[in-house]
Amino acid sequence: MHTRREYEMTDYSTPPVPKKRKVWPWVLGGIAVLFLLCGGIGIAALVGSNPATITPIPGTESAGGNVFHFGQTATVGKFAVTITPMEYTPDQYAVGYTGGKTSAYTVTVRNDSSAPVDLFSLIIDGTIEGGQPAAKIFDGMGGIDWAPAGELFPTETATFKIAFDGEISRVKIDGFLDLSGGAYFVQ
């Protein structure tokens, strides 16, 4: 049971108002990030890609960058890359496959630098006739991945498989933040 003294000591005043958080640091941070993003896009647009450094293969002049036949080796950033066509039949669970023709490739990558490099920094895109981008296929049962992953140490080689939905006219491989223009592989 409570005594009268306990009731007299109870403080029924309002609790202290919590301190308001300052908003301006968040606003300034957001503006800084926006400028960084826009500045990066602007710099990439100003720098652009290097012009082709080899004689273009006839019929591929519009491809830009370096053009190679499948099976040849191209230098892309810190990598030596070879892409060769392969036979591939997607299974019923292949993601990205719409039921038509497919194009599949074996990609061999060698780290030509003196430091480990992440394979995820490679960007691989396919183009179908007419210049439209092709959808990538992921087929775990068929050993087909969307992108390579893992660290590649100096002089090490990695091989992986990629596939696209549709008949490909060219495959472009580029390195993340590599301004060399990448390499195009054609028939």
C-alpha positions in Angstrom: 0.0 0.0 0.0 1.2 3.5 -0.8 1.8 6.1 1.8 0.7 9.7 1.5 4.3 10.7 1.2 4.9 8.6 -1.9 2.0 10.4 -3.7 3.3 13.8 -2.7 6.8 13.1 -4.2 5.4 12.0 -7.6 6.3 14.5 -10.3 3.5 14.9 -12.9 5.3 17.5 -15.0 5.7 17.0 -18.7 8.8 15.0 -19.8 11.6 17.0 -21.4 11.2 17.6 -25.1 13.6 15.6 -27.2 16.3 17.6 -29.0 15.5 18.2 -32.7 18.0 16.7 -35.1 19.6 19.1 -37.4 18.5 18.6 -41.0 21.0 20.8 -42.8 23.9 18.3 -42.7 21.7 15.8 -44.5 20.7 18.4 -47.1 24.3 19.4 -47.7 25.3 15.8 -48.0 22.6 15.0 -50.5 23.6 18.0 -52.6 27.3 16.9 -52.5 26.3 13.4 -53.6 24.2 14.8 -56.4 27.1 17.0 -57.6 29.5 14.0 -57.5 27.1 11.9 -59.6 26.5 14.6 -62.1 30.2 15.5 -62.2 31.1 11.8 -62.9 28.7 11.6 -65.8 30.0 14.9 -67.2 33.6 13.8 -66.9 32.8 10.5 -68.6 31.0 12.4 -71.4 34.0 14.8 -71.8 36.6 12.1 -71.8 34.7 9.7 -74.0 36.4 6.6 -75.5 39.7 6.4 -77.3 39.4 5.9 -81.1 40.0 2.5 -82.6 43.7 1.7 -82.4 43.6 -1.1 -85.0 42.3 -1.3 -88.5 38.5 -2.1 -88.2 37.3 -5.4 -89.6 35.2 -4.6 -92.7 31.5 -4.1 -91.8 32.2 -3.2 -88.2 33.3 0.4 -88.6 30.3 1.6 -86.6 31.3 -0.6 -83.6 33.9 1.8 -82.3 36.6 0.8 -79.9 38.8 -2.1 -80.7 37.3 -4.9 -82.9 38.5 -8.5 -82.8 37.2 -11.8 -84.3 36.0 -14.4 -81.8 39.0 -16.4 -80.7 41.5 -13.5 -80.8 42.8 -12.0 -77.6 42.1 -8.4 -76.7 43.6 -6.3 -73.9 40.8 -4.7 -71.8 42.1 -2.6 -68.9 44.2 -5.0 -66.8 42.8 -8.1 -68.5 43.7 -10.2 -71.6 40.4 -11.5 -72.9 39.5 -14.2 -75.4 35.8 -14.9 -76.4 34.9 -18.0 -78.4 31.4 -19.2 -79.4 30.1 -22.4 -77.9 27.2 -24.8 -78.3 24.4 -24.2 -75.8 20.9 -25.4 -75.3 19.0 -23.7 -72.4 17.1 -25.8 -69.9 13.5 -25.1 -68.9 14.6 -23.0 -65.9 16.9 -20.6 -67.8 16.2 -17.0 -66.7 16.1 -14.5 -69.6 15.5 -17.1 -72.3 12.4 -16.4 -74.4 12.3 -19.5 -76.5 14.1 -18.3 -79.6 17.7 -18.5 -80.7 20.5 -18.1 -78.2 24.2 -17.2 -78.5 26.7 -18.6 -76.0 30.4 -18.0 -75.5 33.3 -19.2 -73.4 35.2 -16.2 -72.0 38.8 -16.6 -70.9 40.4 -13.8 -68.8 44.0 -13.4 -67.7 45.1 -10.8 -65.1 48.0 -9.0 -66.7 48.5 -6.6 -63.8 50.7 -6.9 -60.8 47.8 -6.8 -58.3 44.7 -8.9 -57.7 41.7 -7.7 -59.7 38.0 -8.4 -59.1 36.4 -10.1 -62.1 33.1 -8.3 -61.3 34.7 -5.2 -62.8 34.3 -6.7 -66.3 31.2 -5.5 -68.1 30.0 -7.9 -70.9 27.1 -6.9 -73.2 25.8 -8.4 -76.4 24.2 -6.7 -79.3 21.7 -8.3 -81.7 21.3 -7.3 -85.4 20.0 -3.7 -85.6 22.1 -2.5 -82.7 19.6 -3.5 -79.9 21.0 -4.8 -76.6 20.5 -8.5 -76.0 19.2 -9.9 -72.8 21.6 -12.1 -70.8 20.6 -15.6 -69.8 21.3 -17.1 -66.4 21.2 -20.9 -66.4 22.7 -22.5 -63.3 22.2 -26.0 -64.6 23.9 -25.1 -67.9 26.8 -23.3 -66.2 25.8 -20.0 -67.6 26.2 -16.9 -65.4 25.3 -13.2 -65.9 28.6 -11.9 -64.8 31.9 -13.4 -63.5 32.8 -13.0 -59.9 35.8 -13.5 -57.7 39.3 -12.2 -57.3 41.9 -13.0 -60.0 45.5 -12.8 -58.9 48.4 -11.7 -61.2 49.0 -14.0 -64.2 46.0 -16.2 -63.2 43.4 -17.2 -65.7 39.7 -17.7 -65.3 37.2 -19.2 -67.7 33.4 -18.7 -67.5 30.4 -19.0 -69.8 27.9 -16.3 -70.9 24.8 -16.6 -73.0 22.4 -14.1 -74.7 18.8 -14.4 -75.8 18.9 -13.9 -79.6 21.4 -14.1 -82.4 24.3 -11.8 -81.5 26.1 -9.6 -84.0 28.8 -8.5 -81.6 29.9 -8.9 -77.9 31.4 -5.9 -76.1 33.6 -6.4 -73.0 34.7 -3.4 -71.0 36.3 -2.8 -67.6 34.5 -0.8 -64.9 36.0 2.8 -64.9 38.3 1.7 -67.8 38.3 4.5 -70.4 40.0 2.5 -73.2 36.8 1.9 -75.0 36.8 -1.8 -74.4 36.8 -4.4 -77.1 34.2 -5.7 -79.5 34.2 -9.3 -80.7 32.5 -10.2 -84.0 32.3 -13.3 -86.3 
